[in-house]
Amino acid sequence: MTVRRKQPEQLRSHRWYGVNDVRSFGHRSRTAQMGYSRADYAGKPVIAIINTWSDINPCHSHFRQRAEEVKRGIWQAGGFPVEIPAITLSEPFQKPTTMLYRNLLAMETEELLRSYPADGAVLMGGCDKTTPGLLMGAISMNMPAIYMPGGPMLRGNWRDQTLGSGSDVWKYWAELRAGNINEDQWQEIENGIARSPGHCMTMGTASTMTSASEALGFTLPGAASIPAADSRHARMATETGRRIVDMVWEDLKPRDFLTAASFDNAITAVLAIGGSTNALVHLVALARRAGIPLTLNRFDELSRTTPLIANIRPAGKYLMEDFFYAGGLRALLATIGDKLALDARTVNGRTLGENVSGAEVFNREVILPRDRALVASGSLAVLRGNLAPDGAVIKPAAAEPRLLKHSGPALVFADYNDMAARIDDPALDVTADSVLVLKNAGPLGAPGMPEWGQLPIPKKILAQGVRDMLRISDARMSGTSYGACVLHVAPESFAGGPLAFVRDGDVIELDVAERRLELKISDAELARRRAEWKMPPPRFERGYGALYQQHITQADQGCDFDFLEGTAPTPEPEIH
Ligand code: FES
């Protein structure tokens, strides 16, 4: 039962449509031009559908149809739908990295909602950075908003094999190079690994962040796990459209339900599903938009008590389609209910506890019982030390255990191109104990903090049968990657973080149990190197890149633009 807190004259859109002046004449006559009569919109909430559909985004290829299904729900509930496209962030195609443009989508979302007569918003995303970008903008605008996650694609298929996004690309690429499959077979794999609409169906950033958005309270219950191609996804879209209209009348806004506890829920969910390390950056950014202090330490604290129970690749065996059939995120959250703030509110007006109540696990091989967790605790660790004063992150479970306490000589690559040029050089001075260091791969240095953090193992070391080495960078890593990779080192090297001062042969010490990452040189030597260091010239002279480099924050602060953080009020537009 909707509790009406607003009258039609109090709707934001009333100032565009409902008053009698020459401007509203223009708005109404232009609406009539599109074939609508007054009865279609008068006194109704205007719902902006922010659609990140594009011909260049395969993960959102069903969004034209889904937008129609969202509209159906909005009409049914007595709203007026207005579809507004926003920049698509297409992970496979956008270079150098979609992360460079996440904040652009966030700005666009916020400003579209502010500048047009929207009373509420349905946000349509899914592919990696679209989820945080849309949510960041909606949190800052703080009008009623609901997220429609795009849903994972179906399992990939090749002959009798199940294929997973990302991880099986690397696996079969290696098989091709080793001569174990031929070019024809490789092409069959190319045609079968992504065979339906939807985002990556491994536990990459997309599945991580859509699940996090559900745990935060931003979606209808169960929405994040439904495969994109399933008719239940279409019905969820319609239900999402119906719900946003009531949210407008109830005046239920993001900052009404986002709290420190709901962010704890999102972090706990990410840890329990074995989510991507990218979630640290995005959740910190989202929290800061909501005015909620969230530091990396909180991820480490919750990691120490949260079991990883989703048996999904790359940490486990199955894919998101299997997860849905096993009960999906609702069932997983019900399994760890005692670790959640179940009284946290969500967009459907109920609490998280009410939404997961009664959810059953239908397959205990996919959603594991807690006593058979893939990782009992500590699936993610936040490191500090003189090499990462503001923090760095590692997934200990993804690393060979011998490397979790390790010290070895640094082998330094000045940037990605240097690494690509030298990594397979037979003359490379490297042993299995070396620590591979990649500089200038952070938010400013790369720029955009690409997913370069899983540095390749040098060929000559691979030939020795070694499959993992300690690797350190200020980059991110794909959720589908693995290895002893220390990521997100902050401050980054380009900005004068200590990573900039590492030289070949310096000893680096990692102790995950103690959460330490140290460069074993004296303070005096570190100070001497710092004094000698000069900041590289800016990467951009003009354009969006120039804005980006002036305002981007470091990884531990969420890589937002400094002027977009916080909750300071922004004036509503004057309507003249
Ligand atoms: Fe879109 Fe992976 S490419 S989610």
Residues whose N, C-alpha, C, O or C-beta is under 5 A from the ligand:
A	BS01	FES	C59 E91 P92 G126 C127 D128 H199 C200 A206
